């Protein structure tokens, strides 16, 4: 499962270089990007992407009976994370399902 759900993005004509984690379940898609620039290196951004993917898979296993609700909560968390980054506010806290 080394690279499952993880894709490398390296485009010459864009500023983004890094990894994308994408997980689809119950008609919902969780996507999160891990930039080399943000994490300091390709290896560190990959390590964070793998950790995030594994964390989501562990939570999905815990929430087998309420997986759609968990996926919705994780998507809401990621949307708030993006919003906070745009406005420079405090990082959101994950809500437990």
PyMOL commands that set and color helices and strands:
alter all, ss='L'
color gray80, all
select helices_A, chain A and resi 36-39+42-62+64-87
alter helices_A, ss='H'
color red, helices_A
select strands_A, chain A and resi 6-10+17-25+28-35
alter strands_A, ss='S'
color yellow, strands_A
deselect
rebuild
show_as cartoon
